[in-house]
Amino acid sequence: MNKIEIQLENCFGIGKFDHKFDFGQLNSNSFLIYAPNGTMKTSFAKTLDLIAKNDTKSMPCDRVYNNRATTHNILADGNTIENESLLVVNAEDITYDSSSKISSFIASKDLKKKYDEIYIELETKKNDYIKKLKLVSQSTDCETEFVNAYSQSSKDTFFEIFLAISKTLLSKPSIYSFRYNDIFDKKGNVKKFLEKNQKLLSDYVTKYDELLRNSKFFKSSGNSFGTYQANELFKSTEDNSFFEAGHKFTLSNNAEIKSAEELKQLLQKEITSILNDEKLKKSFEQVDKSIGANAEMRSFKSAIEKDNLLLIELDKYEEFRQKVWLSYVSSLSKDTEELAKFYESKKTELEKIINDAKKEFAIWEEIIKTFNERFYVPFEIKLVNQEDVVLKEETANLEFDYKDPNGPPVRKDRNSLLSILSKGEQRAYYILQLLFDVESRRHANQKTLLILDDIADSFDYKNKYAIIEYIKELHQNAIFKLLILTHNFDFYRTVAKRLNMDRRCILMTLRSDAREIVLKQGGYLNDIFSHFKNNLSKPKVFVSIIPLVRNLIEYIEGQSSQNYNRLTSCLHLKTDTSKIICSDVLNLINGSFPTTTNQSIKFGAMPIKDFVFETADAIEQENPLDEILLENKITLSIAIRLKAEEYMLSKIPNSKAIVIVSNQTSELLFHYKATNNDKAILTILDRVNLMTPENIHVNAFMYEPIIDISVFHLVDLYKKVKQLT
């Protein structure tokens, strides 16, 4: 992967992009790209990310003009790059680390994605099924109640229990008239009552068994034939097909049953006879009275009064609970079978994903060690349930020990941890997934084009340098080819120096009005004093160095210095501004750099104010106009401010009497607004006040705002200010 060619057209904010990154020719594994705000970075990274994911439902496009044809080709050594050889990392994207409650295990991004996609499908189908089950059971929490009825351990899942139960469905399920929670209440009051009143319940069951033994129809023995069994028998024959086929029942007294109706009448008569037995009724009344003494048992009392024989079933409470749920799911047999079949079809795929995740365990251990050692965050990552991974075929999980100098470590889960971290600390956390994806590729020797999209943005300096050191390690590994994108100028300069990059591999983006993106060799890696002071004969450089020299004099001589005030008059319209010529400024510049050979200029006799305007006019006419060149932006900013102050002073009544100590442009605007309310003009002057200060009061450590601002915006503003005068 020595040569990467990327061709994009109408991909989000990019109209056109065509560039070859020749890693082999430059003997470098990395290209560093500084992209001022609004040029290309986000669109570029997003486009490549969608290509890597190869999601046919979401591919690069122009979201504003849908009719524009989109093309996106990435060639590696002349061949279309494989999707798995492309990885885009953006720590701002929190989905990079899945927040899904389902995917709590740690695994590569692709495995987590597949795992979550399957479970989202399963959850959707399960939720639809639960809605139907709730109508049948009238339970307030079907899923939990169902799992609790069958669960043998905390690790039993709904789907595994459901799959097992689906294989034992009843063809003729019982229909219960009570609501599930009337008998199996959430607080467990019914179960506690039954356990507390075991003697009363035993008396009732004993009397019931007695009646069965004496019945000519029912029988109580080792294998009882009681009311439940009789009802099951009736349900299996109630459509009369058994009898229509010529079959019949012969009872123990030799009486014959030849129809479903005869069986029903006999059954009702026998049950009524049992329930009307005085001893059984008296026993039930004792149970009923005890229930009535408990106000929380009213629903249960009502249910058993409707069906006394529920007490017989409740003698074996847990068995009855499972029997009830089996009837519920059996009554939805078609839906039950469909959901079970769907889960079974996905189960093998899920098991494969989990097994693949287990293989990544050693990589995670190494990554967590690296993270804990390098990154400065108020927590330490722990890899938990390692034994379960090996012995119980489970996946490993991450937990976090939050550390406070004034207290012991506190164990936190992922969500609670993120809620208390700063944004920079959160982004450091998301770097975990980057470390994993990269390291897993390294272990697999997977050659990869790695696009890092501002991964250190919002980091504090300790963590910023930690990630830069990691990038340096990747830069030294031939498996990876890196495109490092950033709009952070400090990060851009630091990476270039730490990686000791070839100047030809350091790029800056330019964007035309037609949204065409072009990469040119980057600059400004060192201080700009050297560049400016050695090129004073160039008009733009001569104007641009004025604020730098003024700042230097301020540091050495203070603001009361005559030289400082002289240069201030070059940047603000003062009473002496029109008297200053370029040679005066040159003398101050040369005097500030005594070790530098004095330079001569052809324009020494020209008034500095006129020279600034002439130079700005020349920049305005340049075609093409260099969007990044600092001297363009500084010169335009100075010219804009002088033009604006010139206009305001001409419009403010008695302006010569105004005494201004500092912030001259703002003060003049304040006085101008007191007597002028033209909204169009005020809008222009407000823009002057907003856009130019940082571009003029500039020093060696603060020129990112100037690079980031659009030169086209400054040209537009300069034209409008000129029209005012």
N, C-alpha and C positions, 0 to 999 in steps of 0.2 A: 504494500500500500504506500508507494512512493509518490504518486501523483494523484491528487484529487481535483476533479473538475466539477464545479457546481453551476448549473444553469437553471435560473428561476425566472418565471414571467407571470405577473399578476397573481402573486402569492401574498395575500393579505396586503400589507402596506408597501410591498416591493413591486414596482412596475417591471423592472428588469434587473437581473444580476447575472453576470457571467465572469467567472474568475477561476484560474488554475492555481492551486496551491502545490507547488513543487517541493515537497519535503526532501526528496532525494537529491536534487540539484543543489539545494542550499544546506544539505547535511544537517537538517534540523527536524526534530519530532514535533515542533509546535509552531503555530502562528498566533500572534497576539493582535487582537483587533479592538481598537478604541472606536466606539460609536457614540457620537454626541446624541443627546436626547432627540428622538424623532427621526433618526436616520434609517435604521434598519434592524437593530439588534433583536427586538422582541419578535418581529415578523420572521426574521431569518431563523431564529431558534425554534419558533413554533412550527414553521414549515418542515424543518428537518426532523422534528420530534414526531410529527404526523406521518412522515415517510417511514421513519423507523418503526412506528407501531403498525403501519400497513393496515389501518382500519378503513375499509372501503366506504364506511358510512360517514367518515369525517376525514376528508383530504384537503390539502391546500386549495384556496380559491380566492377570488376577489369578492369580498362580502358586500361591497357597495354596488359594484357593477357586475351583476351576475352573468351578463352576456359576454364578458371578456374571457377569452380562452386562457386557460392556465396550463403552464408547463413546468415540470420540475424533474430535472435529471441530475443524478449524482453518479459520476463515473470514478471508479478506482482503478488506476492503471489501464484506462480505456474500456473497462467493463462496468456495467451497472452494478453499483454497490449492493451487497446483500443487506437486508433489513437488520439482521442480527449483528452486523458489523458496524452499526450506527447507534450511538447512545448520546442522548441529550439530557443534560442535568441542569435543573434550575431549582435552587434551594428555596425560591419564593413559592414554588408550587407545592403546597402542603399535601396534595394528593400523592406526591412522590413517596410519602410514607402513609400507607393506608390507615384511615381513621375508623374503618369499619369494625364494628363490634365482632363481626364474624371472623375476620382475618386477624386474630390476636397473635397468631404464631409468626415467627420471624422467618423470612424467606426472601428470595430474590423478587424484584419488582414484577417480573413476568409470572412467576409462580403465584404470587399473591393475587395478581390480577385474574389469573385463570380460576384460582380458588374462590375468589369473591364473586366472579361472574356466575359460577355454578350455584353458589349458595344464594345469590340474589334470586335466581330462578326458583330454587327450592323454597326459599322463604315466601316468595310470591304465591306459589301453588299451595304451600302449607297454610298461609293466611286465608286464602279462599276456602280451603277445606275447613279450617277452624270456625269460620263464620257459619257454615252449615251445621257443624257439630254443636255449636252453641245453641242453635235453634232446637236441636233434638234434646240436649241435656239441660238447657237453661242454666248451665253453669256460668259463673261470673268470670272464670279464668280456665277455659278448657285445656289449654296446652299444659299449664302447670299441674292441674288436677290429674290429667291423664298420665303425665310422666310420674307424678308422685304415687299413683296407684300401682305402677309396675316397677318402678326404679329399685334396683338392688344396691346401687352405689351412686355417688355424686357424678360419676363420669358417664352414666347412662344418658343417651341423647333421645330426643323425641323421635327422630327418624329411625334409629335402631330399634327402639321399643315398638314403634308403629309397624315397621317391617315384619317383626316377629308376630305381632298380633294379627296382621293382615292375612297370615297363613292359617288362622284358626277361626275364620268368620262363621257365624251361625246362619243357617239357611232360613230359620224361622226365629228371629230374635224376639226376646220379651219386650213388651211395651209397658213402661213404668209411668204411672200417673203423677208421681211426685217430681218436684224439681230437685236436681242433683244435690244442691247445697242445703236443702231441707234435711237431708239424711247425712250427707257427708260435708258438714259445715267446716269452714276454713279454720275456725278457732278450735275445732276438735271437741266441742262440748258434748256432742252425741256419743262419741267414742268414750270420753271420760265418764259420762253417765252410765253407759252400758258396763264399763269396767267396775264402777262403784256399786252398781245394782246387779251384780252378776247373779246373786241368789234369786232375786225376783225373776230375772230373765230365765234362769235355769228351771225354776218352778213352772213357768209358762211352757217352756219347751218340753219338760217332762210330762206335763198333762197332755200336751199335744201328741207326744209319742204314744201315750196311753190310749188316746182316742184312736190313733191310727191302728194300733194293735187290735183293738176291739171292732174296728170297722170291717164290714164285709167287702168293701171296695178298696180302701187303702191298706197299707201294711207297713209296720215299722219293724225292721230287723237289721241285719248287718247291711243289707242294701235296701234302704227304705223306698217304698213307693208311696209318696205323699202328694200333697196338693201341687207342688212344683212339677213333679214327674207327670202327674195326671194332666196338668195344663200343657206340658210339652207334647204329650201324646195327642191331646185334642188339637193343638196347633198343626200337627203334622197330618191330620186327617180331616180338618174342617172343610176342605174343598170337596169332600164326599167321593173323590175319585177312588179312594181305597175300597169303599163299600160298593161303588158302582162296578168295580172290577170283580165283584162276587165274594169278597172277603168279609169276615165278620169277627167280632171279639166274643169269646166265651169266658164269662166270669167264673170265679171260684165256686159260686153256688149254681153253676151250670146255666145261668141266665145268659141270653145272647143279645149282643148289640149289633144292629144291622145298618145303622145310619149315623151320620155326624150329629144330627139333631138329638137322637136318643142318647148318644154319649154326652152331649152338652147338658141335657136335662139331668142325667144321672150324676154328672160331676157337680153341678150346682146344688143338687139335693144333698149330696154327701158332705160338701164343704159347709153348706148352711147348717147341717146337722152338727158338725164338729164345732163351728163357731158359736152355735147356740147352747152348747153344753154349759151348764151352770158353773161347774168347777173351773172350766177354761175362762169363762166370762169373768168370774170373780178374780182369777189370777191376772187377767188383763187389766181389770179395774185397779188393781194394786200398782201395776206398772204405770198405768195411765195417771194415777194420782201422784206418784213420785215425779213423773215428768212435769206435771202441772205446777209443782212447787218451784220449778226453775223457769224464770221469765224468758231466758234466752233460748228455751227449747220449744217455744210455741209452734214454730213451723214443723218441727219434728212431731210434736203431739198431734197436730192436725193431720199429718201424713199417715201416721199409724192408726189413727181413728178411722180413716177411710179404708185402710187395708191392715187389719189386725195381724195377718200372717207375715207382715214385714219383720215382726219380732223373731220369727223362726229363722229368716234369712240373716238377720243381724247378729245371731248367735255366733256366726263366723264373719265378723265385720269386714276384714280385709279381703276375704274370698268373695264376699258379696259385692264389694266395691269393684273388683276386677270384673265380676260377672256383669255388673251394670254397664261398665265402659265397653265391654265386649258387645253387649246388646246395642249400645249407641252406635259404635263404628260399623257393626253388622247391618244396622238399618240404613247405612249409607254405603252399602257394599260396593256399588259401582265406583263411587268417588274414592273410596278407600283403596280399592284395587288399582285404580289409575295412579293415585299418588304414590303408593308403594312401588308400583312398576317403574314410575319415573325416577324415584330415589334409587332404586336398584340399578337402573341404567346409568346413573351418574356416580354410583358408589365406587366402581372400579377406577374411574378417572380421578376421583378425590383421593383414593388410597395411593395412586401413583404420584400425585402432586405431593402428598405428605411424605412419601418415601424419598422423593427427590429433595424435599426440604431437609430431611434428616441428614442427607449426604453433605449439606452445606454447613453442618453444625461446627466443624473444625474451623471453617473460614470465619464464622461469626465470632468464635472465641478469640481469634487473632485480631479481628477488627475492633472488638470491644476493648481489648487491651490497648490497641493503638489509640482509640478515641479517649479512653480514660487518661492515658499518659500525655496526650498532646493538647487537648482542648480544655480551656479554662471555663468551666461551667459549675454551678452550685449543686451538681448531682454526680453520682457515680453509677454507671450502668452495671447491672447484675444479670447474668444469664441463669435463669432458674429452671427447675425440674430437669436437670441434666440426666438423672437416673431414669426418669420416666421416658426420656427419648430412647434410651437403649433398651430398657426392660419392658416398658408398657406401650411401646409403639406410639408415643405421643410426640408432639412437636415442642421445640424449646420456646420459651417466652422471655421477654425482657421485663425487668422491673428496675426501679430507680431508687437509690438512696439519696434523698435530699439532704444536703450538708449545710449546717449553720455553725459558725465559729462558737456560738454561745449555747449550743445544745447538741444532743446526740443525733445521729442520722435517722431520718424518718423514711420508711418505705412508702413509695408512691407508685400508682399505676400511671400509664402513659397520659391519659386525659387530665387527671388531676395535676400531674407535673407540668404539662404545657400551660395550664391555666395560671400558673404562678411564675412562669419564666418571662423575661423580657423578650422583645422581638428578636434581638440578636442572639440570645441564648436558645430561642426556639429554632432559629435557622441553623445554629450549631448542631442541634439535635437532628435536624433533617439531613445533615451531612452524613449521618450514619448510613442511610440508604445508598448514597453515592459511594461511600467506602466499600459497602458490600458488593454493589454491582460491578465496580471496577476490579475489586480483588477476586471476585468469582471468575471474571473474564481472564484475569492474569493467571489464575490457577488452571484454567482450561486452555490457556495459550490462544485465546480468541483475539485475533487482530481486530482493532476497533478504532473507528474515527470517533473521537470523544469531543463533544461540543459542550463547553462549560459556560453557562450563561449567568454572569454576575453572581457566582456562587458565594462570594464573600461579602456581598452587599449587606449593610447593617451590622456587620460583625464589629466587635471592639478590636483594638489593635492586636491584643494577644492572640485571639482566635483567627484574625485575618492572616497573621504571619504563620500560624499553624497550618492553615489550608494552603498558603503559598508554598510552604515547605513540602507539603504532600504533592502539590502540582509539580514541583521540581523533581520529585521522585518519579512521577509519571512521565515527565519530559525526558528523563534519562532511560526510560524503558522503551525499547524498539517496538514492542507489541502495540503501543498506543500512538496514534497521531492526534494531536490536540489542536482545536480551534478555541482559543480563549477569548470570549467576548466580554466587554465591560464598557460601562459609561462612567465608571469611577476613575478619575484621572490619577489619583494617588495609587490605586491598585494597578493601573496600567504601567506607571513608572516603576513601581516596586517589582512587579512580575518581570518586566524587561531586564531589570538589573540582577535580581536573584537568579534568574535562569540564564543570565549572561547571553542573551539572545542576539543573533545576527540582526543588524539593522534592517536587512531586507525582509526579515520575518515579522517586523513590527509595522502594523498597518493602521491607517485611519480611514474612516468611511466618508465619502462625499455623496450627496444626493441631489440630483437635478430636479427641475420643476416637473419633469416627466416621470418622476419617481424612479429613475434609473440609479442604481447604487454602484459606485466605483470605489475600489480600494486603492489608496496611494500609500507610499512609504510614510510611516509615522515619524513624528519629530517631538521636540520639547521633552526629551528624556532627561536633559540636564537643565541647569538654570538658564534663564533667557538673557541674563546680563551679557554673557559672553557673545551670544549671537548679535545682540543689539549694539554693543559698544564697538564691535569690529566692523560694522556696516553702516556707519553714520552718513555716508554719502548717498544712501538710498533714502528718498524722501519719507516713505512710510516708516522706516526704522527710526529716522531722526525724530519724527513726531512722537512715535510710540515710546521712546526712551525717556521722554520728559517726566512722566509720572514716576518712573522707576528711580531716576536721579533725584527727583524731589523727595521721595520717601527716604532715600539714602541720606540726603542732607538733613532731613528731619531727625533721623536717628543720631547723627553726629553733632549737629549744631543746634537743633531744636527749632520750634516754629517761629521764634522771634528772629531767626537768621534772615539777613537781607537776601541771601541767595535763595532761601526757601520761599520767601515772599515773591521774588522775581519769577520763579518757576510756577508759583500759584497763579500769577497773572497771565501765564500762558494757558492755563486750564480754565480759568474764570475770567469774565470780562471785568477788568479793574480799570482804574483811571490811567494807569501806565501801560496797559496792554498794547495799545496802538504804537507805543514808542519802542517796543522790544523788537529787535531784528534777529534773524536766525544766527548770525555770528555771535551775538550776546549769549544765546542759548548754548552754542557750541563751546564757548569759553567755560561756561559753568560745567558742561559735561566733561570736558578735558580736565578741568580742575578737580573733578570728583574721582578720576581714574589716573593718578599721577604715574603709575607704572606702565601706562599704555601710551604708545606713540601718538602724539597729537595728529588729528585727521583734519583735512581741509574739505570744504564743501563749495559747490558752485553757486548756491542760493543764499550765501551769507548775508547779502544786503536786503533781502526780502523781509518785510514785516512778518513776524511769526503767525499772527492771526490770518493774514492773507494766505500765507504758505499752508497753513492747516486746511483752509477751505479749498485751495487749489489741489492739494493732495487728495482730499476726500472726493472732490469732483472726478479726479482721475480714476480712483477706485470704483466709483459709481459706473464708469464707462467700461471697465474691464470685462472682457468676455473671452473665455469663461472666467468667472470670479471664483477665486480660491476660497472655499467655505471654511477652511480650518486656520488659515494664516492669521496669527495673532495681530500682526501689525495692521492688517486691514480693519480688524474690529476695534482696536484701540484708537486708531486714527479717526474712524467714523464716529466713535463715541465722543471723542474730544470735540470734533467739528459740530456734532449735533448739539452738544451742551452750549458751546459758544454761540451758535446760531440762535438757540432758544433764549439765552440770556440777552443777546443783542435785541431780539424782538421784544421781550418783556420790558427791558429798560426803556425802549422807545415808546411804550404804551402806558407805563406807570407814571401818573402825575408826580412831578417834583422828585423824580427817582434819585437825583444827585444827593438829596438830603437824607436818604436812607442809609443807616449805619449797619453793616452786616459783618459779624465777627466770624461766623462759620456757617456751613451748609447754605452757601449762597444761592444755588439754584432753587432749593426748597423755599428759602426766605423770599426770593423774588416772585415765585409762584403764589405764595401767600398774599403778597401785596397786589399782584396782578388780579387775583380772584376777587379782591375787594371792590374793584371798579369795572370788571369785565366778566360777563357770564355767557359768552358764546360757547355752547357745549362742544361743538366740533373742535374749536381751537383748544379748549381746556382738555379735551381727550388727548390731543397730540402732546400738549405740555406735560400732562400726567405721565404719559408713556416715556417722555424724556427723563423725567425724574425717577421713574422706576428702573429703566433699562441701563442708564449710563453710569451711575456712581461706582459700582463694583468694577466696571471696565476701565475706569480712570484711576481710582485709588488702588493700584495693583502693585504687588511685590512678588518676589521670587517664589513665594509659597502659595500664592492665591491666584492662579490663572485658569483653574478649571472652569469657573463661571464664564470666562471669556470664550474659551474653546466651545463650551456647550451652547452658547447663544448663537442664533442663526445670523450669519452675515447678511442674508437677504432681508431679514427683519430690520437690521440696522440701515441698510440702503434705502428701504422703503420709508423708514422714519426720517432719514436725512432729507429725502426728497420733499416730504411733507413739511418739515421745519423750514426748508428753503422757500417754499411757497408762501409761508407766513410773512417773510420779509420782502 
